[in-house]
Amino acid sequence: MFEIFNNKKILITGGAGFIGSNLAHCLVKHGAKVTIVDSMIPDYGGNLQNLVEIRDKITINFSDVRDRYSMEYLIGGQDYLFNLAGQVSHIDSMIDPFADLEINAKSQLSILEACRLFNPAIRIVFASTRQIYGRPQYLPVNESHPLDPPDVNGINKLAGERYHTLYSKVYGLHCAVLRLTNVYGPRQLVRHNRQGFIGWFVRQVVRGEKIRIFGTGNQRRDLVYVDDVVEALLLAGMSDDANGKIYNLGGSEPISLKELVELMIKINASGEFELVPFPEERKKIDIGDFYSSFDKIKNELGWSPTISLKEGLNRTFEYYQKVGQYYWE
């Protein structure tokens, strides 16, 4: 299905990170000419271990999406841009809102201007987040749900996606936006817990550490395995029907955090957890239950998640049990 990417020039921002590196592996398999852009800021998830198996088949540029002139140079001649670079920590966005603004909003405008001026034929897919919805008014959340970001990160990611849809409408750039929910799998950042709970839970289970679940543990979430996300990115990039559109990616098995941890412990055959009160800084931006409807992308692009939660967790644990030493610190 993805033979269309054979011999195509692909630029992936944030390509040494979790989703970007998995995407790169898939594109290399399909014969694409992949260029990775990553700033390698330690807390943001870039890890060269993610690319070790394909290092001789890709080009890596250690640059920052905030460097306007670098991005203008790199975008020229590319067929596709998978725009995945971003500051994704909700907590960090509240601690350092200006860095979040620079990366998730201002730099997105610079990237789109570079595309408009130097490569208007490029096809762009932008990774947004379900965080822009805020606390859900109904479940599952679809694309018509009101937008009420609960933190600085959500506001800036919303600005970033609006820039993409605007440039599609006004300038004719091919832009598609995917709102990601809780993505998990191999090559995920697990050094700290500021980029989501799943990677941190995986780390704690594998290392035999006690997991601390905030609140009652009854908060429900949907999880999407990274290979399913990669497929959605490729479909959005190759499909003319996706131009100017926004799609939710959601999992098919909403689960409470307590049930998730119990499943992880069962798969790993060891581990323990405890329920603890919410830290005040997290309680202020917690959104409670959240799971998405993926009906729109299923109906328009034919995407739906195919990897079950149990299978995805099995693959994830196998990965970190083999090479976890490259990810703990």
C-alpha positions as CSV (number, residue, x, y, z in Angstrom):
1,M,0.0,0.0,0.0
2,F,2.9,2.4,0.7
3,E,4.9,1.7,-2.4
4,I,4.1,5.3,-3.3
5,F,6.9,6.4,-1.0
6,N,9.6,4.4,-2.9
7,N,12.4,6.8,-3.9
8,K,10.5,9.8,-2.5
9,K,12.4,12.4,-0.5
10,I,11.0,12.6,3.0
11,L,11.8,15.1,5.8
12,I,10.9,14.1,9.3
13,T,11.2,16.8,12.0
14,G,11.8,15.3,15.4
15,G,12.9,12.2,13.6
16,A,15.2,10.9,16.3
17,G,12.3,10.8,18.7
18,F,9.7,8.2,19.5
19,I,7.2,8.5,16.6
20,G,9.6,10.0,14.1
21,S,12.1,7.2,14.4
22,N,9.4,4.5,14.0
23,L,8.1,6.4,11.0
24,A,11.7,6.5,9.6
25,H,12.1,2.7,10.0
26,C,8.9,2.1,8.0
27,L,9.7,4.6,5.2
28,V,13.2,3.1,4.8
29,K,11.6,-0.3,4.4
30,H,9.5,1.1,1.6
31,G,12.5,2.6,-0.2
32,A,12.2,6.3,0.8
33,K,15.1,8.7,1.0
34,V,14.7,9.9,4.5
35,T,16.3,13.0,6.1
36,I,16.0,13.3,9.9
37,V,15.9,16.7,11.6
38,D,16.4,16.7,15.4
39,S,17.8,19.1,17.9
40,M,18.6,16.3,20.3
41,I,17.6,18.4,23.3
42,P,18.0,15.8,26.1
43,D,14.6,16.0,27.7
44,Y,12.7,16.0,24.4
45,G,13.1,12.4,23.4
46,G,15.7,12.3,20.6
47,N,17.8,9.2,21.0
48,L,20.3,7.9,18.3
49,Q,19.6,4.4,19.6
50,N,16.3,4.8,17.9
51,L,18.0,5.0,14.5
52,V,20.9,2.6,14.9
53,E,19.5,-0.1,12.7
54,I,18.9,2.3,9.8
55,R,21.8,4.8,10.4
56,D,23.5,4.0,7.1
57,K,20.3,4.4,5.1
58,I,19.2,7.9,6.2
59,T,20.6,11.4,6.5
60,I,20.6,13.0,10.0
61,N,20.7,16.8,10.4
62,F,21.2,18.0,13.9
63,S,19.2,21.2,13.8
64,D,16.4,22.9,15.6
65,V,13.0,23.7,14.0
66,R,13.4,27.2,15.6
67,D,16.3,27.8,13.2
68,R,14.4,29.4,10.3
69,Y,17.3,29.4,7.8
70,S,18.2,25.8,8.4
71,M,14.6,24.7,7.8
72,E,14.4,26.8,4.6
73,Y,17.4,24.9,3.3
74,L,16.2,21.4,4.4
75,I,12.7,21.8,3.1
76,G,13.8,22.5,-0.5
77,G,13.4,19.5,-2.8
78,Q,11.5,17.3,-0.4
79,D,8.4,15.5,-1.5
80,Y,6.9,15.0,2.0
81,L,7.3,16.7,5.4
82,F,6.2,14.8,8.5
83,N,6.2,17.6,11.0
84,L,6.5,15.8,14.3
85,A,8.9,18.0,16.3
86,G,7.5,19.6,19.3
87,Q,7.6,20.2,23.0
88,V,5.0,17.7,24.3
89,S,5.3,17.9,28.1
90,H,2.2,19.6,29.6
91,I,4.1,20.3,32.9
92,D,7.1,21.7,31.1
93,S,4.8,24.0,29.1
94,M,3.6,25.6,32.3
95,I,7.1,25.9,33.7
96,D,8.6,27.4,30.6
97,P,5.8,28.7,28.4
98,F,8.0,30.7,26.1
99,A,10.0,27.7,25.0
100,D,6.7,25.9,24.3
101,L,5.5,29.0,22.3
102,E,8.7,29.1,20.2
103,I,8.7,25.4,19.4
104,N,5.0,24.6,19.0
105,A,3.7,27.8,17.5
106,K,6.3,30.3,16.1
107,S,8.5,27.6,14.6
108,Q,5.4,26.0,12.9
109,L,4.7,29.3,11.2
110,S,8.4,29.5,10.0
111,I,8.2,26.0,8.6
112,L,5.0,26.7,6.7
113,E,6.5,29.9,5.3
114,A,9.5,28.0,4.1
115,C,7.2,25.5,2.4
116,R,5.1,28.3,0.8
117,L,8.2,30.2,-0.5
118,F,10.6,27.4,-1.4
119,N,8.6,24.2,-1.9
120,P,4.8,24.7,-2.3
121,A,4.3,21.2,-3.8
122,I,5.5,19.5,-0.6
123,R,2.9,17.3,1.2
124,I,2.8,18.0,5.0
125,V,1.4,16.0,7.9
126,F,1.4,17.8,11.3
127,A,1.2,15.9,14.6
128,S,-1.2,17.6,17.0
129,T,-2.6,16.4,20.3
130,R,-5.9,15.5,21.9
131,Q,-4.9,17.9,24.7
132,I,-6.5,20.7,22.8
133,Y,-10.0,19.5,23.7
134,G,-9.4,19.9,27.4
135,R,-11.8,18.1,29.8
136,P,-14.3,16.3,27.6
137,Q,-18.0,17.3,27.5
138,Y,-18.9,13.9,26.0
139,L,-17.3,10.6,25.1
140,P,-15.9,9.5,22.8
141,V,-14.6,12.8,21.7
142,N,-14.9,13.5,18.0
143,E,-13.5,16.4,15.9
144,S,-16.6,18.5,16.5
145,H,-16.0,18.7,20.2
146,P,-15.4,22.2,21.6
147,L,-11.8,23.1,22.0
148,D,-10.7,24.2,25.5
149,P,-6.9,23.6,26.0
150,P,-6.2,23.2,29.7
151,D,-2.5,24.3,29.5
152,V,0.0,26.3,27.5
153,N,1.0,23.2,25.5
154,G,-2.6,22.7,24.3
155,I,-2.9,26.3,23.3
156,N,0.3,26.4,21.3
157,K,-0.4,23.0,19.6
158,L,-3.8,24.4,18.6
159,A,-2.1,27.4,17.1
160,G,0.2,25.1,15.2
161,E,-2.5,23.1,13.7
162,R,-4.5,26.2,12.8
163,Y,-1.5,27.5,10.9
164,H,-1.4,24.3,8.9
165,T,-5.1,24.4,8.0
166,L,-4.9,28.1,7.2
167,Y,-2.0,27.6,4.8
168,S,-3.8,24.8,3.1
169,K,-6.9,26.9,2.6
170,V,-5.2,30.2,1.6
171,Y,-2.0,29.1,-0.1
172,G,-3.0,25.7,-1.4
173,L,-0.4,23.8,0.6
174,H,-1.2,20.1,1.1
175,C,-1.6,19.9,4.9
176,A,-3.2,17.2,7.0
177,V,-3.4,17.3,10.8
178,L,-3.6,14.3,13.1
179,R,-4.6,14.7,16.8
180,L,-2.8,12.0,18.6
181,T,-3.9,10.4,21.8
182,N,-1.7,8.2,24.1
183,V,0.8,6.7,21.8
184,Y,3.1,3.9,23.1
185,G,5.6,1.4,21.9
186,P,9.3,0.8,21.3
187,R,11.7,3.8,21.2
188,Q,9.5,5.9,23.5
189,L,11.1,8.3,25.9
190,V,11.2,6.7,29.4
191,R,13.8,8.8,31.2
192,H,11.2,10.8,33.0
193,N,7.4,11.1,33.4
194,R,6.9,14.5,31.9
195,Q,5.9,13.2,28.4
196,G,3.1,11.0,29.4
197,F,2.4,8.2,31.8
198,I,2.7,5.1,29.5
199,G,6.5,5.2,29.0
200,W,7.1,5.9,32.6
201,F,4.9,3.0,33.7
202,V,6.8,0.7,31.3
203,R,10.1,1.8,32.7
204,Q,8.9,1.1,36.3
205,V,7.5,-2.3,35.5
206,V,10.6,-3.5,33.7
207,R,12.9,-2.2,36.4
208,G,10.8,-3.5,39.3
209,E,9.9,-0.1,40.7
210,K,6.6,0.6,42.3
211,I,4.1,2.5,40.1
212,R,2.4,5.4,41.6
213,I,-1.1,6.1,40.1
214,F,-2.5,9.6,40.8
215,G,-6.0,9.8,42.1
216,T,-8.4,6.8,42.1
217,G,-6.9,5.1,39.1
218,N,-10.4,5.0,37.5
219,Q,-9.5,7.6,34.8
220,R,-10.1,6.0,31.4
221,R,-7.8,6.5,28.5
222,D,-7.4,5.1,25.0
223,L,-4.0,4.0,23.8
224,V,-2.6,3.6,20.3
225,Y,0.4,1.5,19.4
226,V,3.0,3.4,17.5
227,D,2.9,1.2,14.3
228,D,-0.8,2.1,13.9
229,V,0.1,5.8,14.3
230,V,2.8,5.4,11.6
231,E,0.2,3.9,9.2
232,A,-2.1,6.9,9.9
233,L,0.7,9.4,9.1
234,L,1.5,7.7,5.8
235,L,-2.2,7.5,4.8
236,A,-2.7,11.2,5.6
237,G,0.4,12.1,3.6
238,M,-0.5,10.2,0.5
239,S,-4.2,10.9,0.4
240,D,-5.6,13.9,-1.5
241,D,-8.8,13.5,0.6
242,A,-6.8,14.4,3.7
243,N,-5.8,17.8,2.4
244,G,-6.9,20.6,4.9
245,K,-8.5,18.0,7.2
246,I,-8.1,17.3,10.9
247,Y,-8.4,13.7,12.2
248,N,-8.5,12.2,15.6
249,L,-6.5,9.0,16.2
250,G,-8.0,6.9,19.0
251,G,-7.7,3.5,20.4
252,S,-10.4,0.9,20.3
253,E,-10.1,-0.3,23.9
254,P,-10.5,2.5,26.5
255,I,-9.1,1.3,29.8
256,S,-8.7,2.7,33.3
257,L,-5.2,3.5,34.5
258,K,-5.6,0.9,37.3
259,E,-6.6,-1.8,34.8
260,L,-3.8,-0.8,32.5
261,V,-1.2,-1.1,35.2
262,E,-2.6,-4.5,36.3
263,L,-2.4,-5.7,32.7
264,M,1.2,-4.5,32.4
265,I,2.2,-6.2,35.6
266,K,0.5,-9.4,34.4
267,I,2.4,-9.3,31.1
268,N,5.7,-8.7,32.8
269,A,4.9,-11.3,35.5
270,S,6.0,-8.9,38.2
271,G,5.5,-5.4,39.6
272,E,3.3,-3.5,42.1
273,F,1.5,-0.2,42.3
274,E,-0.1,2.2,44.7
275,L,-2.7,4.9,44.5
276,V,-1.5,8.4,45.6
277,P,-3.1,11.9,45.7
278,F,-2.6,14.1,42.6
279,P,0.3,16.5,42.9
280,E,-1.2,20.0,42.8
281,E,0.5,21.0,39.5
282,R,-0.8,18.0,37.8
283,K,-4.3,18.1,39.3
284,K,-4.8,21.6,37.8
285,I,-4.4,20.4,34.2
286,D,-5.8,16.8,34.5
287,I,-8.7,16.2,32.1
288,G,-10.2,13.1,33.7
289,D,-11.6,10.4,31.5
290,F,-10.7,10.9,27.8
291,Y,-11.0,8.7,24.7
292,S,-11.4,9.6,21.1
293,S,-13.6,8.7,18.2
294,F,-11.7,7.7,15.1
295,D,-14.8,7.4,12.9
296,K,-13.8,10.3,10.6
297,I,-10.4,8.9,9.6
298,K,-11.8,5.4,9.4
299,N,-14.6,6.5,7.0
300,E,-12.4,8.9,4.9
301,L,-9.0,7.2,4.8
302,G,-9.8,3.6,5.9
303,W,-7.6,3.8,9.1
304,S,-8.4,2.0,12.3
305,P,-6.1,0.6,15.0
306,T,-5.1,-3.0,14.4
307,I,-2.7,-3.8,17.2
308,S,-4.5,-4.8,20.4
309,L,-3.4,-3.4,23.7
310,K,-2.2,-6.7,25.0
311,E,-0.1,-7.3,21.8
312,G,1.3,-3.8,21.8
313,L,2.4,-4.0,25.4
314,N,4.0,-7.4,24.8
315,R,6.0,-5.9,22.0
316,T,6.9,-2.8,24.1
317,F,8.2,-4.9,27.0
318,E,10.2,-7.1,24.8
319,Y,11.9,-4.1,23.3
320,Y,12.9,-2.5,26.6
321,Q,13.9,-5.8,28.1
322,K,16.5,-6.1,25.3
323,V,17.8,-2.5,25.0
324,G,16.4,-0.7,28.0
325,Q,19.9,0.4,29.1
326,Y,20.0,2.9,26.2
327,Y,16.8,4.6,27.4
328,W,16.8,4.6,31.2
329,E,19.2,7.6,31.6
